[in-house]
Amino acid sequence: MTSVVLEEEELARYGYDYENRMVSVSSLRGSETTEAISYIYDGDNVIAEYDDTGTLIAKYIYGPGIDEPHDAIYCVQFYRSRGLSPGYFH
């Protein structure tokens, strides 16, 4: 998926790297980008998320197994400033 379109209006755009990993998500309002998040990988695992200003918003720590998230550290200020609650791995 490269974008989300509703009633002919593009709401989000997704970017991928050469290994087909999602590396960015942009929220759109009309032709304006309202928010962008970039994903940083270590192999196949997302290890960090950054907002469009380059501020770290989440960091992920994995266990020894493949795709086994152990912990997530969120920058709560980023989520609260947008009226959201960060998610958590259990």
MARBA-3410 file (N, C-alpha, C, O; in Angstrom, 1 decimal):
90
0.9,-1.2,0.0,0.0,0.0,0.0,0.9,1.2,0.0,1.9,1.3,0.8 ~ 0.6,2.2,-0.9,1.4,3.4,-0.9,0.6,4.6,-0.5,1.2,5.6,-0.2 ~ -0.7,4.5,-0.4,-1.5,5.6,0.1,-2.9,5.2,0.5,-3.3,4.1,0.2 ~ -3.5,6.1,1.3,-4.9,5.9,1.7,-5.7,7.0,1.0,-5.4,8.2,1.2 ~ -6.8,6.6,0.3,-7.6,7.6,-0.4,-9.0,7.4,0.0,-9.5,6.3,0.0
-9.7,8.5,0.4,-11.1,8.4,0.7,-11.8,9.5,0.0,-11.5,10.7,0.1 ~ -12.8,9.1,-0.8,-13.6,10.0,-1.6,-12.7,10.9,-2.5,-12.9,12.2,-2.5 ~ -11.7,10.3,-3.1,-10.8,11.0,-4.0,-9.8,11.9,-3.3,-9.1,12.7,-4.0 ~ -9.7,11.9,-2.0,-8.8,12.7,-1.3,-7.7,11.8,-0.6,-8.1,10.9,0.1 ~ -6.5,12.1,-0.9,-5.4,11.3,-0.3,-5.2,11.7,1.1,-4.9,12.9,1.4
-5.3,10.8,2.1,-5.2,11.1,3.5,-3.8,10.7,4.1,-3.4,11.3,5.0 ~ -3.2,9.7,3.5,-1.9,9.3,4.0,-1.0,8.7,2.9,-1.6,8.2,1.9 ~ 0.3,8.9,3.0,1.2,8.4,2.0,2.3,7.6,2.7,2.8,8.0,3.8 ~ 2.6,6.4,2.2,3.6,5.5,2.8,4.9,5.4,1.9,4.7,5.4,0.7 ~ 6.1,5.5,2.5,7.3,5.3,1.8,8.0,4.0,2.2,7.9,3.6,3.3
8.7,3.4,1.2,9.4,2.1,1.4,10.8,2.2,0.9,11.1,3.0,0.0 ~ 11.7,1.4,1.5,13.1,1.4,1.1,13.2,0.3,0.1,12.3,-0.4,-0.3 ~ 14.5,0.0,-0.4,14.8,-1.0,-1.4,14.5,-2.4,-0.9,14.4,-3.3,-1.7 ~ 14.4,-2.6,0.4,14.1,-3.9,0.9,12.6,-4.1,1.2,12.2,-5.0,1.9 ~ 11.8,-3.1,0.7,10.3,-3.1,0.9,9.9,-3.0,2.3,8.8,-3.4,2.7
10.7,-2.3,3.2,10.3,-2.0,4.5,9.7,-0.6,4.6,10.2,0.3,3.9 ~ 8.6,-0.4,5.3,8.0,0.9,5.4,8.9,1.8,6.2,9.3,1.5,7.3 ~ 9.3,2.9,5.6,10.3,3.8,6.2,9.7,5.2,6.6,10.3,6.0,7.3 ~ 8.5,5.4,6.1,7.8,6.7,6.4,6.3,6.6,6.2,5.8,5.9,5.4 ~ 5.6,7.5,7.0,4.2,7.6,6.9,3.9,9.1,7.0,4.4,9.8,7.9
3.2,9.7,6.0,2.8,11.1,6.0,1.3,11.2,6.1,0.6,10.6,5.3 ~ 0.9,12.0,7.0,-0.6,12.4,7.1,-0.8,13.6,6.2,0.0,14.6,6.3 ~ -1.8,13.6,5.5,-2.1,14.7,4.5,-3.4,15.4,4.8,-4.4,14.7,5.2 ~ -3.5,16.7,4.6,-4.7,17.4,4.6,-4.7,18.2,3.3,-4.0,19.2,3.2 ~ -5.5,17.8,2.3,-5.4,18.4,1.0,-4.1,18.1,0.4,-3.7,16.9,0.4
-3.3,19.1,-0.1,-2.0,18.8,-0.6,-0.9,19.0,0.4,0.3,18.9,0.1 ~ -1.3,19.4,1.7,-0.3,19.7,2.7,0.0,18.5,3.6,-0.9,17.8,3.9 ~ 1.3,18.3,3.9,1.7,17.2,4.8,1.5,17.8,6.2,2.1,18.8,6.6 ~ 0.6,17.1,7.1,0.4,17.6,8.4,1.3,17.0,9.4,1.6,17.5,10.5 ~ 1.8,15.8,9.1,2.7,15.1,10.0,3.4,14.0,9.3,2.8,13.4,8.4
4.6,13.7,9.6,5.4,12.7,9.0,6.2,11.9,10.1,6.7,12.5,11.0 ~ 6.2,10.6,10.0,7.0,9.8,10.9,7.9,8.9,10.0,7.5,8.3,9.0 ~ 9.2,8.8,10.5,10.2,8.0,9.8,10.5,6.8,10.7,10.6,7.0,11.9 ~ 10.8,5.7,10.1,11.1,4.5,10.9,12.5,4.1,10.5,13.0,4.1,9.4 ~ 13.3,3.7,11.6,14.7,3.3,11.5,14.7,1.8,11.8,14.2,1.4,12.8
15.5,1.0,11.0,15.5,-0.4,11.1,16.9,-0.9,11.5,17.9,-0.3,11.2 ~ 16.9,-2.0,12.2,18.1,-2.8,12.4,17.7,-4.2,11.9,17.0,-5.0,12.5 ~ 18.2,-4.5,10.7,17.7,-5.7,10.0,16.2,-5.5,9.6,15.9,-4.6,9.0 ~ 15.4,-6.5,10.1,14.0,-6.4,9.8,13.2,-5.7,10.9,12.0,-5.5,10.8 ~ 13.9,-5.4,12.0,13.2,-4.8,13.2,13.2,-3.3,13.2,14.2,-2.7,13.0
12.0,-2.7,13.4,12.0,-1.2,13.6,12.6,-1.0,15.0,12.1,-1.5,16.0 ~ 13.6,-0.1,15.1,14.2,0.2,16.4,13.9,1.6,16.8,14.1,1.9,18.0 ~ 13.4,2.5,15.9,13.1,3.9,16.3,12.2,4.5,15.4,12.1,4.2,14.2 ~ 11.4,5.5,15.9,10.6,6.4,15.1,10.9,7.8,15.4,11.2,8.2,16.5 ~ 11.0,8.6,14.3,11.3,10.0,14.4,10.2,10.8,13.8,9.6,10.4,12.8
9.9,12.0,14.3,8.9,12.9,13.7,9.5,13.7,12.6,10.7,13.5,12.4 ~ 8.8,14.5,12.0,9.3,15.3,10.8,10.3,16.4,11.2,10.9,17.0,10.3 ~ 10.5,16.6,12.5,11.5,17.6,12.9,12.8,16.8,13.3,13.8,17.5,13.7 ~ 12.8,15.5,13.3,14.0,14.7,13.6,14.0,14.3,15.1,15.0,13.9,15.6 ~ 12.9,14.6,15.8,12.8,14.3,17.2,12.5,12.8,17.4,11.5,12.3,16.8
13.2,12.1,18.3,12.9,10.7,18.6,11.6,10.6,19.3,11.3,11.3,20.3 ~ 10.6,9.8,18.8,9.3,9.7,19.4,9.1,8.3,20.0,8.2,8.1,20.8 ~ 9.8,7.3,19.5,9.7,5.9,20.1,11.0,5.1,19.8,11.6,5.3,18.8 ~ 11.3,4.2,20.7,12.5,3.4,20.6,12.0,2.0,21.0,11.3,1.8,22.0 ~ 12.5,1.0,20.2,12.0,-0.4,20.5,13.2,-1.3,20.8,14.3,-1.2,20.2
13.0,-2.2,21.8,14.0,-3.2,22.2,13.5,-4.5,22.0,12.3,-4.8,22.4 ~ 14.2,-5.4,21.3,13.8,-6.7,20.9,14.4,-7.8,21.7,15.5,-7.7,22.2 ~ 13.7,-8.9,21.9,14.2,-10.1,22.5,15.1,-10.9,21.5,15.3,-10.5,20.4 ~ 15.5,-12.1,22.0,16.4,-12.9,21.1,15.7,-13.5,19.9,16.4,-13.9,18.9 ~ 14.4,-13.7,19.9,13.7,-14.3,18.8,13.4,-13.3,17.6,13.5,-12.1,17.8
13.0,-13.9,16.5,12.7,-13.0,15.3,11.4,-12.3,15.6,10.4,-12.9,16.1 ~ 11.3,-11.0,15.4,10.1,-10.2,15.5,9.5,-10.4,16.9,8.3,-10.6,17.1 ~ 10.4,-10.3,17.9,9.9,-10.5,19.3,10.2,-9.2,20.1,11.2,-9.1,20.8 ~ 9.3,-8.2,20.0,9.5,-7.0,20.7,9.4,-7.2,22.2,8.5,-7.9,22.7 ~ 10.4,-6.7,22.9,10.5,-6.9,24.3,10.0,-5.7,25.1,9.3,-5.8,26.1
10.3,-4.5,24.6,10.0,-3.3,25.2,9.9,-2.1,24.2,10.5,-2.2,23.2 ~ 9.1,-1.1,24.6,9.0,0.1,23.8,9.1,1.3,24.7,8.5,1.3,25.8 ~ 9.9,2.2,24.3,10.0,3.5,25.1,9.5,4.6,24.2,10.0,4.8,23.1 ~ 8.5,5.3,24.7,7.8,6.3,24.0,8.1,7.7,24.6,8.2,7.8,25.8 ~ 8.2,8.7,23.7,8.3,10.1,24.1,6.9,10.5,24.4,6.2,10.9,23.4
6.5,10.5,25.6,5.1,10.8,26.0,4.7,12.2,25.5,3.5,12.4,25.2 ~ 5.6,13.2,25.6,5.3,14.5,25.2,4.8,14.6,23.8,3.9,15.4,23.5 ~ 5.4,13.8,22.9,5.0,13.8,21.5,3.5,13.4,21.3,2.7,14.0,20.6 ~ 3.1,12.3,22.0,1.8,11.8,22.0,0.8,12.7,22.7,-0.3,13.0,22.1 ~ 1.1,13.2,23.8,0.2,14.1,24.5,0.0,15.4,23.8,-1.1,16.0,23.8
1.0,15.9,23.1,0.8,17.2,22.3,-0.2,17.0,21.2,-0.7,18.0,20.7 ~ -0.5,15.8,20.8,-1.4,15.5,19.8,-2.7,14.9,20.3,-3.6,14.4,19.5 ~ -2.8,14.9,21.6,-4.1,14.4,22.2,-4.2,12.8,22.2,-5.3,12.3,22.2 ~ -3.0,12.2,22.0,-3.0,10.7,21.9,-2.4,10.0,23.1,-1.7,10.7,23.9 ~ -2.6,8.7,23.3,-1.9,8.0,24.3,-1.0,7.0,23.6,-1.4,6.3,22.6
0.2,6.9,24.0,1.1,5.9,23.4,0.7,4.5,23.6,0.1,4.2,24.7 ~ 0.9,3.6,22.7,0.6,2.2,22.9,1.7,1.5,23.6,2.8,2.0,23.8 ~ 1.5,0.3,24.1,2.4,-0.5,24.8,2.4,-1.9,24.4,1.4,-2.5,24.0 ~ 3.6,-2.5,24.4,3.7,-4.0,24.1,3.5,-4.7,25.4,3.9,-4.2,26.5 ~ 2.8,-5.8,25.4,2.6,-6.6,26.6,3.3,-8.0,26.5,3.3,-8.8,27.4
END
